[in-house]
Amino acid sequence: MSLDDVLRRVSAHRPNTIELSHGLQAATALIITAEADPRFAIIRRTKHDGDPWSGHAALPGGKVDPTDVDAVATARREAFEEVGVELGEAVGRLDDIGGRIMKGVVTPVVFHIPEAVPFSPDPREVAGAHWIPLSIITDSSYRIRYPNRLVGPWPAWNVRTGEPAPFDNLVIWGLTHRILSAFREVALD
């Protein structure tokens, strides 16, 4: 399937939305390059005391700001603030994700850019940023089960980043895995 077909499928997708009565409203940016071997942007979160997701893999994103007109604006702003990537129009949105563990709703927004650009990570939020081959989400050799004390083994992908140890492995699990799996279902299956 060509990247144009993938982007058309995302654009045609009519996402399920979740009305938020209380809790956190956030958005993430799934940024895909239009290169021959498409890649996507992934970050390693900076470690903070009291943050259970410190050091974990994530898509650029964050809380809706009162000045954001919609989730697309939030995802675009957060991508720029966290990794310095300027984004144009969104390709489309995926289904909102909510749940009791998250205590809120996250809206994944898909963008594409012509090619991978250098990152300018904000060290307060991002310990590292990488362009990862999009093919990992369909390649079974990257699949692992990530141990989680609350929910048991969780589906994940293990990716080599090229960073020096101990940052050479990046485990993509949890919410980020759910978003990428939803993208795969909408765009690739």
N, C-alpha and C positions, 0 to 999 in steps of 0.2 A: 504494500500500500504506500502511495506517495505521501509526502508531507502535506501537499495541497489537499489530498483526500482526508487526511487526519484533521487538518484545520477546518475543513468544511463540515466534518462530522461534529466537531466541538461547537462550531458556529450555529449549526442546526439544532443542537441539543436544547431542550426546554427544561431548565433545572427545577428540581423540587426545592421549594424554599420553606424555611421554618420561621414562623413568627416568634419573635423574642419578647416574652413578657417581662423577664428580668434576667440579669446575668450579663456576661461578656459578649459583645458583638465584635467579631474580628474578620479579617480577610487575609488570604495568602495569594502570592503571585507564583504561578507555575510558568516560568519563562523558558521557552523552547527556542533553540536556534534553528534557522532554516538552512543549515549546512547539509552536505551530502550525508553525513552521519550526525543526525540531530542530537543535541545535548540539552540538558536542563540545569538550571541553577539550583544549588543546594548549599545551605550554610551549616556551620557547626556553631551552636549557640555558646556565647560566653558563659563561663561558670559564675554563678551568684549563690551565696548562702541562702538557703530556704527555697530555692527554685528547683523543683523535682526534675525539670527537663534541662538543667544546666549541662552544657557539653554535648547535647544531643543534636542529631541532624534535624533540619527543618527547612521548609520553604520560606523565603523572605515573606514577612507579613506581621500583622499585629492588630491592636485594637483600633476600632473606628474612632476617629477624632471628630468632634462636633463640626469642624470645617469641611469634612469629607462629604461630598454630595451623595455618594453611594459606595458600595463595596468595591467597585472597580477603582474609584479614586483612592480608597484606603490601600488596596493592594499596590497600586502605582506609587503612592507616596512612601509606603513602607519599603518597597524595593529600592527606591532611591535613597532613603535614609539609612537603610541597613547595609547595602552593598554598592551604592552609587550608580545603579543601572537606571537610565531613563527609558521609560516605556511609553509607547504610543497607545493606539486604540487596542482594546481587548479583543481577542478572538471570540471568547465566550466565557460562560460560567459553568461550573459543575454543580452538582447538587449540594445544598447546604449540609453541613455536618453538625450535629448537636448531640448532647448526651449528658448524663448526670455527672460523669467524671470531669467533663470539660466545664460544666456549669455555664453554658453559653452556646453560641452558634458561630461557626466559621464558614465563610463563603470562599471557596477556591475559584480564582479567576485565572484564565489561561491567556498568555501573551506570547507573541513570537517576535524575534528580532533576526536580522539577516545573519549575524555571526556572533560567536562568543566574544565578549568584550572584557577587558580587564576589570576586576572588582576593586572597589575602594571600601573595604569593610569598616564599619563603625565599631571599634573595639569594645565599646560599652555593651553592645548587643551581639556582635558576631566575632567569634574566635577564628573563623576561617570560612572561605567560600570557594566553591568548586563548580566546574562544568562537568557533569557526569553524563556518559552516553545514555540516551533515552532507551536504548536497547536493553538495559538491565531489567526493566520492568516486564520484559517478555522472556528473558533468558533464565532458565531454571538453575543454571550454575551459580547464580548470585543469591538464590533463596536460602534462607536459614530460619531457624526458630529462635527468637530472642527471648531469654528468660525474663519474666516479669513477675514479681512477688504478689501483685494484686490479682492478675488475671491469668497467670500461667504462661506457658510458651506462646509467643506472639509471632505471626508471620512477619518476616523482615527481609531486607536485602543487605548483604555485606559488600562494600565497595572499597577498593584500594584507592587512596587519594593521591599518593605520591608524596605526601608530607612525611617528615621524619617521625620515627616512633616517639611517643605512643599514639600519634595522630594519623598513622598510616591507614587505619581502618575507620570506615564510617558506616555505622549500622543505621539503616533507614527503617524505622518501625513506627508503630502507633499512628497518630493522626497523619503524619506525612505519608506513611505507607497507605493509609486509607484513601488519601487524596490521589496519590499516584495510581492506585488500583482502580479508583473510580474513573480516572482519565483513561486508563487502559480499556475499561469496559465501554466507555463512550466512543473513544477514538480508534481503538485498534482491534477490538474483538468483532 
